Amino acid sequence: MRSALRKLARINALKGQQRARQAVTMLRMFRKDPRANDFLRFEAERVLRSSIYHMRQVAVIEALLERDAVQPFLVRIPRPRRPGEPRRDAGRAASSSVRRSGKASSR
């Protein structure tokens, strides 16, 4: 799992760098002739947004990888119980082997 996340972070970093270089090229072309290449400014903005997205993904994935190894990072956090709702974890474990009286079932 960790190697897959590292690979995903590396891929996102490369995509972010590529998009940033592409935007720089577009902005250079825009600076040479702003009237003729006005659309490039808007196109560069779109490409830069994509670059920022990929860089954020890298930051999120690296933060997951750097968390404490004791706490698994993909653990499902249970939602809080609603008033009157039975407990999910206690109900399943106790119902199969122990009756409400506390004695083991005869099955």
C-alpha positions as CSV (number, residue, x, y, z in Angstrom):
1,M,0.0,0.0,0.0
2,R,2.8,2.4,0.9
3,S,4.7,1.8,-2.3
4,A,1.5,2.4,-4.3
5,L,0.9,5.7,-2.5
6,R,4.5,6.7,-3.1
7,K,4.1,5.9,-6.8
8,L,0.9,7.9,-7.0
9,A,2.6,10.9,-5.3
10,R,5.5,10.7,-7.7
11,I,3.1,10.6,-10.7
12,N,1.1,13.6,-9.4
13,A,4.3,15.5,-8.8
14,L,5.5,14.9,-12.4
15,K,2.1,15.9,-13.8
16,G,2.1,19.1,-11.7
17,Q,5.6,20.0,-12.9
18,Q,4.7,19.3,-16.5
19,R,1.6,21.5,-16.3
20,A,3.6,24.3,-14.7
21,R,6.2,24.2,-17.5
22,Q,3.4,24.2,-20.0
23,A,1.9,27.3,-18.4
24,V,5.2,29.1,-18.3
25,T,5.6,28.5,-22.1
26,M,2.1,29.8,-22.7
27,L,2.7,33.0,-20.7
28,R,6.0,33.6,-22.5
29,M,4.2,33.4,-25.8
30,F,1.5,35.7,-24.5
31,R,4.1,38.3,-23.3
32,K,5.7,38.4,-26.8
33,D,2.5,39.5,-28.5
34,P,-0.4,40.1,-26.0
35,R,-3.0,41.2,-28.6
36,A,-2.5,38.2,-30.9
37,N,-2.2,35.6,-28.1
38,D,-4.8,36.9,-25.6
39,F,-6.4,33.5,-25.4
40,L,-3.2,32.0,-24.0
41,R,-3.5,33.9,-20.8
42,F,-6.8,32.2,-20.1
43,E,-5.5,28.8,-21.2
44,A,-2.5,29.2,-19.0
45,E,-4.8,29.9,-16.0
46,R,-6.6,26.6,-16.7
47,V,-3.3,24.7,-16.9
48,L,-2.0,26.4,-13.7
49,R,-5.2,25.3,-11.8
50,S,-4.5,21.8,-12.9
51,S,-0.9,22.1,-11.8
52,I,-2.0,23.3,-8.4
53,Y,-4.4,20.4,-8.1
54,H,-1.7,17.9,-8.7
55,M,0.6,19.6,-6.2
56,R,-2.1,19.5,-3.6
57,Q,-2.6,15.8,-4.2
58,V,1.1,15.2,-3.6
59,A,0.9,17.1,-0.3
60,V,-2.1,15.1,0.8
61,I,-0.5,11.7,-0.1
62,E,2.8,12.6,1.5
63,A,1.0,13.6,4.7
64,L,-0.7,10.2,4.7
65,L,2.6,8.5,4.3
66,E,4.3,10.5,7.1
67,R,1.6,9.7,9.7
68,D,2.6,7.6,12.6
69,A,3.0,3.9,11.6
70,V,1.1,2.8,14.7
71,Q,-2.1,4.3,13.4
72,P,-3.2,2.9,10.0
73,F,-4.1,5.6,7.6
74,L,-7.0,4.0,5.8
75,V,-9.1,3.1,8.9
76,R,-12.8,3.7,8.6
77,I,-13.9,6.1,11.3
78,P,-17.4,5.1,12.5
79,R,-20.1,7.7,12.6
80,P,-21.6,8.6,16.0
81,R,-24.7,6.7,17.1
82,R,-28.0,8.5,16.8
83,P,-30.2,8.6,19.9
84,G,-32.1,5.3,20.3
85,E,-29.9,3.5,17.8
86,P,-28.5,0.1,19.0
87,R,-24.7,-0.3,19.2
88,R,-23.5,-2.0,16.0
89,D,-20.3,-3.6,17.2
90,A,-21.6,-5.0,20.5
91,G,-24.8,-6.3,19.0
92,R,-23.1,-8.6,16.4
93,A,-20.5,-10.1,18.7
94,A,-22.8,-10.8,21.6
95,S,-25.9,-12.1,19.7
96,S,-24.3,-15.1,18.0
97,S,-22.8,-16.8,21.0
98,V,-24.4,-15.4,24.1
99,R,-28.1,-14.8,24.8
100,R,-29.5,-11.9,26.7
101,S,-29.4,-13.8,29.9
102,G,-25.6,-14.2,29.5
103,K,-25.6,-18.0,28.9
104,A,-24.1,-19.6,25.8
105,S,-26.5,-20.7,23.1
106,S,-27.2,-24.4,22.5
107,R,-26.7,-24.2,18.8
